């Protein structure tokens, strides 16, 4: 949770400075990760089928909200031809975050399977998705900065939309 709290602040500053839809979306995803971690802690404090369904539904709902926000923002950015500025802080943070998230995801998934806890296992998938999203955002920023492909930033936002919807559907199916 601590990593994501710091990440929300770093990404907020970097996305505002760069005008980056992808960095803003990744910052919101980090906020969802904080919420998902809090939900997992709440669920683990009193495991039960009802709590698991509520916890999973809350996590899935947050992904749906993120997908809606980014669909609108990325669409507007593409339509308007919005050009984000390169962000060194954004590049460094997303690169390090990708590595950290993949390591954390493996640990959460392994622990969730060992405990037989579907919420912790889902949280492991959420964290893995965060690693993929960090990689997609980094690719968008690098393509914009190095090749001048201004559209790579909002397209990276659409990559986040795809994974957010996919994860929300999987979690909703498991919860109900």
N, C-alpha and C positions, 0 to 999 in steps of 0.2 A: 504494500500500500504506500509505503514511504516513497518508493521510486516514482510511482504515478502521481503523488502529490507534487513532488518536485517537477515532474514532467509537465503537469498541467500549467504550472507557472512558466517554465521555460518555453513551452509551445505557445502559450498565450502571447508572450512577448515576441517570440520569433514570428508567429503568424501575423501579428499586427504590423511588425516592422517590414515584413516581406509582402504582406497582402496576399498570403497564400491560403487558398481554400483547403488544400490537402493538409497543411500543417494545422489549420483550425480544426478540421475534421479529426485529425489524429489526436489533438488535444482533447476534444470531446470524447473520443474513444477512451482516452486515459481516464477521464472523469467517470465514464461507465465502468471501467475496470476498478476504480476505487469503490464505486457503489456495489459492484459485483462481489468484491472482496468483503465488504461489510455485510452483504447478504449471506455470504458463505459462513462468515464468523457467527452471525445470528443463527443460521440454520444448524451449524455444528453444536451450538450451545444447547440445543434441545431437539435433536433429530426426531423426525416423525414424517409420515407421508404428507400430511397437510402442509407442514412447514416447507418440505421440499418442493411441493407444487407451487406454493406462493413464491418461494425464492427463485425458482426457475422462471416463473411467469414475469417476475420483476426484471430479471436479467434480459429476457427475450424482449420485453416491452422497451427497454432502454435501447436495444439494437434497432428496433423498428423506428424509434424517434430519431436516432442517428442517421439511419438510411433516408428518412424523409428530409431531414435538414440538408444532408449532403447532396441529395438529388437536386433540390432547389438551388443551392449555392453553386454547385458545379455546373448545372445547366445555365444559370445566369452568367457565370464567369466565361463559359464557352461562347454563349450568344453575344456577350458584350466584348469579347476579345480581351478580357482582363489579363494583364501581364504581371505576374508576381515578380518580386525582386529576389535575387539569390540570397539565401540565408545560411551563413556559415554555422551559426548556432543551431539552426534547424537540421543541417546536414550532420553535424557531430552528434546531436542528441538522438536523431533517428537511427543512426548507425549503431551507437552504443545500446540504445533501447532494443533494437532487433536482437542483438546477441543476448542481452539480459532476459528478454521475454522468452526466447526459445529455451533457455536453461530453466527458467521458472516453470514454464509450461510442462516440461518433461517431469519435473519434481511433483507438481500438482497432480498431473494425470496418474503418475505412479502411486502417489499417496491415496488418491481417490479410489483407484482400483483396489489397492490393498485394504482400504477401509470399507469397500463396497458402498461408497457414498457417491450417488449420481450428481449431486450438486457440486462437489469438489472436482469430480471428473469434468463436468461442464465448465467449471472455472478454469481448468487446465486447457480446454479447447479455446475459451475466451482469450487466455494469455497467449496461446499459440497464434491465434488470429492477430493479436496485437503485434507479434513478431513479423507476421506476413505483411501487416499493414505498414509497419515501420519500414520494411523493405520496399514496399510499393511507393510510399511517400518519398523515401530517399531517392528512388529511381526517378520519380517525377521532378524532384528538385534538381538532381544532377543533369537530367536531360534538358531542363530549362536553362540551367546555368552554363553547361558546357556546349550544348548544341543550339541553344536559342529556341527550343521547342516550347513556346509559351503555353501551349495547350496541354502539355504533359502534367502540369499541376492540377487542373480540374479533372483530367482523366484519372489521375491517381485518386482523386476524391470519389470517382465512380467505382474504382476498384474496392474502396472501403464500403461503398453501398452494396456491392455484390456480396462481399463476405458478411456484412451485417445482416442482410436479408437471409442468406443461407444459414447463418448461425441462429437467427431468431426462429426460423421454421424448424430447425432440428431441435431446439430447446422446447418450443411449443409442443411438438410431437411427443417428446419425452415426458413433458409435464402432464399431458392430458391423455 
